[in-house]
Amino acid sequence: MKQFISDFQAFISRGNVVDMAVGVIVGAAFTAIVNSLVKDVINPILGVLIGSQDFSNFFFVLSMPENYTGPMSYDALTKAGAAVFGYGAFFTAVFHFLLMALVVFCLVRVVNKVRTAAEAKLMAKKKEEEQAAKAAPAPIPADIVLLQEIRDLLKQQSEK
């Protein structure tokens, strides 16, 4: 049991598991934003163009239960057992997917541009440092400096 707990602790504390958890949480919040964008911004515009904001009520009735007298809505018909071809709900799901994919694509694109710019800046700084190191004279080793000082002192002694 102790080994199991130790293995579980090692698994849960790995960086990729934590990153995945953060991704799921951010994804859930992001989904709420996209759903609001679709519901509150795009659907009204499409409603004006198409004539309806509620795409789930776009359907064909394939077979109707006998003696059905209820409302002719998608939900009511499916609850009553009618065979309903609900292309509106499918259209909405596909639209949400495409919109989510577009937003994620744009986000990844921006992140990649920022990363590329940061890497280019880092490479330019590194190149400047390399050029500065090449341009500056190499430091003289301490033993050579000592020998030069001894030589200079000997010259001064011989001149006197």
C-alpha positions in Angstrom: 0.0 0.0 0.0 2.9 2.4 0.8 4.4 1.7 -2.6 1.0 2.4 -4.3 0.7 5.8 -2.4 4.4 6.6 -3.3 3.8 5.8 -7.0 0.6 7.8 -7.0 2.4 10.8 -5.4 5.2 10.6 -8.0 2.6 10.4 -10.8 0.5 13.3 -9.6 3.5 15.6 -8.9 4.9 15.2 -12.4 4.9 18.4 -14.4 2.9 17.1 -17.3 0.0 16.0 -15.1 -0.2 19.4 -13.5 0.1 21.0 -16.9 -2.8 18.8 -18.2 -4.9 19.8 -15.2 -4.3 23.5 -15.8 -5.1 22.9 -19.5 -8.5 21.3 -18.6 -9.4 24.1 -16.2 -8.4 26.8 -18.7 -10.2 24.9 -21.5 -13.4 24.8 -19.4 -13.3 28.5 -18.8 -12.4 29.1 -22.5 -15.4 27.0 -23.5 -17.7 29.3 -21.5 -16.2 32.3 -23.3 -16.7 30.7 -26.8 -20.3 29.6 -25.9 -21.1 33.1 -24.8 -19.6 34.5 -28.0 -21.7 32.1 -30.1 -24.9 32.6 -28.1 -24.7 36.3 -27.4 -22.8 37.7 -30.5 -22.9 35.4 -33.5 -26.3 33.8 -33.1 -28.1 37.1 -33.1 -26.3 38.1 -36.3 -27.1 34.8 -37.9 -30.6 35.1 -36.6 -31.0 38.3 -38.6 -29.5 36.8 -41.7 -31.3 33.4 -41.5 -34.4 34.4 -39.7 -33.9 32.4 -36.4 -31.4 32.3 -33.6 -32.5 28.8 -32.4 -30.9 26.4 -34.8 -32.0 23.4 -32.7 -35.5 23.8 -34.2 -34.3 23.2 -37.7 -35.4 19.6 -38.3 -37.3 17.2 -40.5 -39.9 14.9 -39.0 -39.2 11.4 -40.5 -42.0 9.6 -38.7 -44.7 10.9 -36.3 -46.3 9.0 -33.5 -49.9 8.2 -34.1 -52.4 10.7 -32.6 -49.7 13.2 -31.6 -51.2 16.6 -30.9 -48.4 18.3 -29.0 -46.1 21.1 -30.0 -44.0 20.8 -33.1 -40.7 21.5 -31.4 -37.6 19.3 -31.7 -37.6 18.5 -27.9 -41.3 17.7 -27.7 -41.2 15.5 -30.8 -38.2 13.5 -29.7 -39.7 13.0 -26.2 -42.9 11.8 -27.9 -40.8 9.2 -29.8 -40.9 10.8 -33.2 -38.0 10.1 -35.6 -36.6 13.5 -36.1 -33.7 14.5 -38.4 -32.2 17.4 -36.3 -29.8 19.1 -38.7 -30.0 22.4 -36.8 -28.5 20.9 -33.6 -25.8 19.3 -35.8 -25.1 22.6 -37.5 -24.8 24.3 -34.1 -22.3 21.6 -32.9 -20.2 21.9 -36.0 -20.3 25.7 -35.8 -19.2 25.6 -32.2 -16.4 23.2 -33.1 -15.2 25.4 -36.0 -15.3 28.5 -33.9 -13.4 26.9 -31.1 -10.8 25.6 -33.6 -10.5 29.1 -35.1 -9.9 30.7 -31.7 -7.4 28.1 -30.6 -5.6 28.5 -33.9 -5.4 32.2 -33.5 -4.2 31.8 -29.9 -1.5 29.3 -30.9 -0.4 31.5 -33.7 0.0 34.5 -31.4 1.9 32.4 -28.9 4.2 31.1 -31.6 4.9 34.7 -32.9 5.7 35.8 -29.3 7.9 32.8 -28.8 9.7 33.4 -32.1 10.3 37.0 -31.3 11.6 36.2 -27.8 14.0 33.5 -29.3 15.2 36.0 -31.9 15.9 38.6 -29.3 17.8 36.0 -27.2 19.8 34.9 -30.2 20.6 38.5 -31.1 21.8 39.1 -27.5 23.9 36.0 -27.5 25.4 37.0 -30.9 26.3 40.5 -29.5 28.0 38.9 -26.5 30.0 36.6 -28.8 31.1 39.5 -31.0 32.0 41.5 -27.9 34.0 38.6 -26.6 35.9 38.3 -29.9 36.5 42.1 -30.1 37.9 42.4 -26.6 41.5 41.2 -26.2 42.0 38.0 -24.4 43.1 38.5 -20.8 46.8 37.9 -20.2 47.5 35.0 -17.9 48.8 35.9 -14.4 52.1 34.1 -14.9 52.9 36.1 -18.1 52.0 39.3 -16.3 54.4 38.3 -13.5 57.2 37.5 -16.0 56.6 40.9 -17.8 56.9 42.7 -14.4 60.2 40.9 -13.7 61.5 41.8 -17.1 60.6 45.4 -16.6 62.3 45.5 -13.2 65.4 43.9 -14.7 65.5 46.5 -17.4 65.2 49.3 -14.8 68.1 47.7 -12.8 70.3 47.4 -15.8 69.7 51.0 -16.9 70.9 52.3 -13.5 
